[in-house]
C-alpha cells in the first residue's frame, strides 16, 4: 500500500471516502464542473500531483508544437491505473490556467484555447443520437461542438 505523504504527513484526500467511489475522474465532469473539488480546482489539483519528468516532457512537446504552429498527435499508453486520465487532467489544467501552471514550474503559452472532449459523454462529445442543447443551440456533432467552443 502506498500513501501520499507531504511534509511527513499523509494528505487528507487519501482519507476522503467520497473519492473511493471514483476509479478515475471523467474529463467531461471536470469540464462541466461536476467533479470533486480536488479535480476541479487547478491549484489544488496541481499541488496534489507529482509532476513526473514524462509529464514535463509532454507539456514541453505540446508547447513547442503550439509555439511553432504545428499540429501534433500524441498517444498516452499505459495499463489500467497507469495515469492516463491524470495526465489528461494535468494538461487540461495546465493549458487552461497558464499563470497557475507557472507557479508549479510549468511554462505554457497563455493564449491557448482548450476544447476538451470526453468521448463517452454528450456534454463534451455530442452526436446525432445524443444531442447537446446549449445556449438555445442543438449541437449534433463533434465539429459543431468544436465550432461552438471556439466562439
C-alpha positions as CSV (number, residue, x, y, z in Angstrom):
1,X,0.0,0.0,0.0
2,X,1.3,3.5,-0.9
3,X,0.2,6.6,1.0
4,X,0.8,10.0,-0.5
5,X,2.9,11.9,2.0
6,X,3.6,15.6,2.1
7,X,5.9,17.2,4.7
8,X,5.8,13.9,6.7
9,X,2.0,13.9,6.9
10,X,-0.5,11.8,4.9
11,X,-2.5,14.1,2.8
12,X,-6.2,14.4,3.8
13,X,-7.6,13.5,0.4
14,X,-6.2,10.0,0.9
15,X,-8.8,9.5,3.7
16,X,-11.7,11.1,1.7
17,X,-14.1,8.2,1.3
18,X,-16.1,10.1,-1.4
19,X,-13.2,9.8,-3.7
20,X,-13.1,6.0,-3.3
21,X,-16.3,5.6,-5.4
22,X,-14.5,7.1,-8.4
23,X,-11.9,4.9,-10.1
24,X,-10.8,8.0,-12.0
25,X,-12.5,11.3,-12.7
26,X,-14.1,11.8,-16.1
27,X,-12.7,14.7,-18.2
28,X,-16.3,15.7,-19.0
29,X,-17.1,16.0,-15.4
30,X,-14.2,18.3,-14.9
31,X,-15.0,20.4,-17.9
32,X,-18.7,20.9,-16.9
33,X,-17.6,21.4,-13.2
34,X,-19.4,18.3,-11.8
35,X,-16.4,16.6,-10.3
36,X,-14.9,16.7,-6.7
37,X,-13.0,19.9,-5.9
38,X,-9.7,18.1,-5.9
39,X,-10.1,17.6,-9.7
40,X,-11.9,20.9,-10.4
41,X,-9.6,23.4,-8.7
42,X,-6.4,23.7,-10.8
43,X,-4.2,24.9,-7.9
44,X,-5.5,22.0,-5.7
45,X,-5.1,19.5,-8.5
46,X,-1.6,20.6,-9.4
47,X,-0.5,20.8,-5.7
48,X,-1.6,17.2,-5.2
49,X,0.0,15.9,-8.4
50,X,3.6,14.6,-8.5
51,X,4.6,16.0,-11.9
52,X,6.9,13.5,-13.4
53,X,9.7,14.1,-16.0
54,X,7.4,12.4,-18.6
55,X,4.6,14.8,-17.8
56,X,7.0,17.8,-18.1
57,X,8.3,16.4,-21.4
58,X,4.8,16.1,-22.7
59,X,4.0,19.6,-21.7
60,X,7.2,20.9,-23.4
61,X,6.5,18.9,-26.6
62,X,2.9,20.3,-26.8
63,X,4.1,23.9,-26.0
64,X,6.8,23.6,-28.7
65,X,4.3,22.4,-31.3
66,X,1.9,25.3,-30.4
67,X,4.6,27.9,-30.5
68,X,5.7,26.6,-33.9
69,X,2.1,26.5,-35.2
70,X,2.4,22.8,-35.9
71,X,-0.1,20.0,-35.5
72,X,0.7,17.2,-33.1
73,X,-0.9,13.9,-32.3
74,X,0.2,12.1,-29.1
75,X,-0.8,8.8,-27.7
76,X,-0.9,8.1,-24.0
77,X,-0.2,4.4,-23.4
78,X,-0.3,2.6,-20.1
79,X,-2.2,-0.1,-18.3
80,X,-5.3,0.4,-16.2
81,X,-4.4,2.8,-13.4
82,X,-1.3,3.9,-15.2
83,X,-2.1,7.6,-15.0
84,X,-3.6,8.5,-18.5
85,X,-6.6,10.3,-17.1
86,X,-4.5,12.1,-14.5
87,X,-2.1,13.2,-17.3
88,X,-5.0,14.4,-19.4
89,X,-6.4,16.4,-16.4
90,X,-2.9,17.8,-15.9
91,X,-2.8,19.0,-19.5
92,X,-6.3,20.5,-19.2
93,X,-5.5,22.4,-16.1
94,X,-2.0,23.5,-17.2
95,X,-3.1,24.9,-20.6
96,X,-6.4,26.5,-19.3
97,X,-4.6,28.1,-16.4
98,X,-1.1,29.1,-17.5
99,X,-0.5,31.5,-14.7
100,X,-1.2,28.9,-12.1
101,X,0.8,26.3,-14.0
102,X,3.8,28.8,-13.9
103,X,3.6,28.6,-10.1
104,X,4.3,24.9,-10.4
105,X,7.3,25.4,-12.8
106,X,5.3,24.7,-15.9
107,X,5.8,27.2,-18.8
108,X,2.9,27.1,-21.3
109,X,1.6,29.8,-23.7
110,X,-1.2,31.9,-22.3
111,X,-3.2,32.2,-25.5
112,X,-4.3,28.6,-26.0
113,X,-8.0,27.8,-26.5
114,X,-8.6,24.4,-24.9
115,X,-11.6,22.4,-26.0
116,X,-11.9,19.2,-24.0
117,X,-13.8,16.2,-25.5
118,X,-14.8,13.3,-23.2
119,X,-15.6,10.7,-25.8
120,X,-18.4,9.0,-24.0
121,X,-20.4,12.0,-22.7
122,X,-22.7,14.1,-24.8
123,X,-21.9,17.2,-22.7
124,X,-18.5,17.2,-24.4
125,X,-19.0,14.8,-27.3
126,X,-22.5,15.3,-28.8
127,X,-23.8,13.1,-31.6
128,X,-27.0,12.9,-33.7
129,X,-28.1,10.2,-31.3
130,X,-27.2,12.2,-28.2
131,X,-27.7,15.9,-28.9
132,X,-26.2,18.6,-26.7
133,X,-28.5,21.6,-26.2
134,X,-26.5,24.7,-25.1
135,X,-27.5,28.4,-25.3
136,X,-30.6,27.5,-27.3
137,X,-28.5,25.7,-29.9
138,X,-28.7,22.0,-30.7
139,X,-25.2,20.6,-31.3
140,X,-25.2,17.2,-33.1
141,X,-21.6,16.6,-34.0
142,X,-18.1,17.0,-32.6
143,X,-17.4,19.6,-35.3
144,X,-20.4,21.6,-34.1
145,X,-19.2,21.3,-30.5
146,X,-15.7,22.5,-31.5
147,X,-17.2,25.4,-33.6
148,X,-19.4,26.4,-30.6
149,X,-16.5,26.3,-28.2
150,X,-14.2,28.4,-30.4
151,X,-16.5,31.4,-30.4
